[in-house]
Amino acid sequence: MLKVLTPTLMLIPASALLHQRTLFTAYTSFALLLATISLTWLAHPNMGAMTHISNTFTLDTISVPLMIMSCWLLPLMAMAGQYRLKNEPIINQRMFLAIIAFLQTAIIITFSATELTMFYIAFETTLPPTLMLITRWGAQADRLEAGTYFIFYTLAASLPLLAALLYLHKTHMHTTIPLFSLSMPKPTPYWENTLLWLACTTAFLVKLPLYGVHLWLPKAHVEAPIAGSMVLAAVLLKLGGYGIIRLSHIFTTQTAALIPPLMSIALWGSIMANIICFRQTDLKSMIAYSSVSHMAMVIMTLMSNTPLGLASAMMLMIAHGLTSSMLFCLANTAYERTNTRTLVLTAGMQLTLPLLTTWWLIAALMNMALPPTTNMLAELFALLAMYSWTPMTLVPILLNTVLTACYSFYMFITAVRTAPTETTQLCPSHTREHLLLALHLLPLILLIADPTLLLPQ
């Protein structure tokens, strides 16, 4: 744990001390080395259960895949933001690298915390650096409004969680997650359990986000720089799913009556988000609404409270994190050359950038869960988990899958295969961009060979 956490912290002073000529090269190489070292967590002999490193941190099959994905994303964020920052003063470049290193540290602590208090502190610590990425390095004036939406939604939803944690500490005299499953549940009124569950779950439903409280996500994605969009889509949304998984150790069957309404909202929201994707003209906004749809699937599978649902949620969070980050990188390559995110104006990319067309096709196929990808296995598990909960969900989930395939092909055909609107000369693709996209695809290919790495034990 410390062999990754401590060097990640050291990246903060390193970003201020590295020479200007080798700043991004040395930073990215060191971060990629840390990402490779983090793979050793998969080989831990006691990974089947919680492995206590200390009284505060732990590793298990739920936290480790998410931590490895966040470590893997750090060098990719540095690589993706290099083009955007090359014309800025060196102090801004160093500040950017220090912020993403600090954000990475907070994310690792969040995923490995056993104390709910530590989890909440680290959970909220991820907000300031993300806000700085959006408001400081956003491309348009609307970035301030996007930052306001982001802070208002997440902080307003987190205040009930803080009150619930204080109440749990007062009644149980501890906030250690494993101890909740070992101790006998205290007899409490039904309304009290209901309020506690709602207070704890609301923060994570907004973070995922659930359709209806999702308006901050498209705004944040559209206005954020590429690094901000990557970390939002790949990691920060998954904090909500991870929080719901950890809360299942505290609230078991006491809130069963609240599950059907929430499942209905998530299922309806998933279909609505897919339909909204067809009406989007902004490329990043379409990918953002695609994330809303996929995260609604995560909510449904987690609320089914079955082992198959948990396995589906873990697979879907990892696969979607890498796929959506890859899509945002591709959208950024189009934006850097055309200075627009409008879907119609980026048309004709196949003629000007033929190799990037292949990456677009791969990303679209991954997003629509083409066999034998991990995305397909995750959606298949979700279908089985929801069918075991109630067969009535079969038709809406199949409709959801069809809509996802339709807008994925619509995005690919419009952005790549359509004839260009005007004759333009675009700069060719760079090796940095192909390496960035290949590092997104590599984990997805390896997970096809052994998807059991993502299965909770």
Buried (B, 14 or more C-beta within 10 A) or exposed (E): BEEBBEBBBEBBEBBEEBEEEEBBEBBBEBBBEBBEEBEEBEEEEEBEEBBBBEEBBBBBBBBBBBBBBBBBBBBBBBBBBBBBBEEEEEEEBBBBBBBBBBBBBBBBBBBBBBBBBBBBBBBBBBBBBBBBBBBBBBBEEEBEEBBBBBBEBBEEBBEBBBBBBEBBBEEBEBBBBBBBEEEEBEEEEEEEBBBBBBBBBBBBBBBBBBBEBBEBBBBBBBBBBBBBBBBBBBBBBBBBBBBBBBBBEBBEEBBEEBBEEBBEBBBBBBBBBBBBBEEBEBBBBBBBBBBBBBBBBBBBBBBBBBEBBBBBBBBBBBBBBBBBBBBBBBBBBBBBBBEEBBBEBBBBBBBBBEEBBBBBBBBBBBBBBBEEBBBBBBBBBBBBBBBEBEEEBEEBBEBBBEBBBBBBBBBBEBBBBBEBEEEEEBEEBEEBBBEBBEBBBEBBEEBBEEBEBBBBE
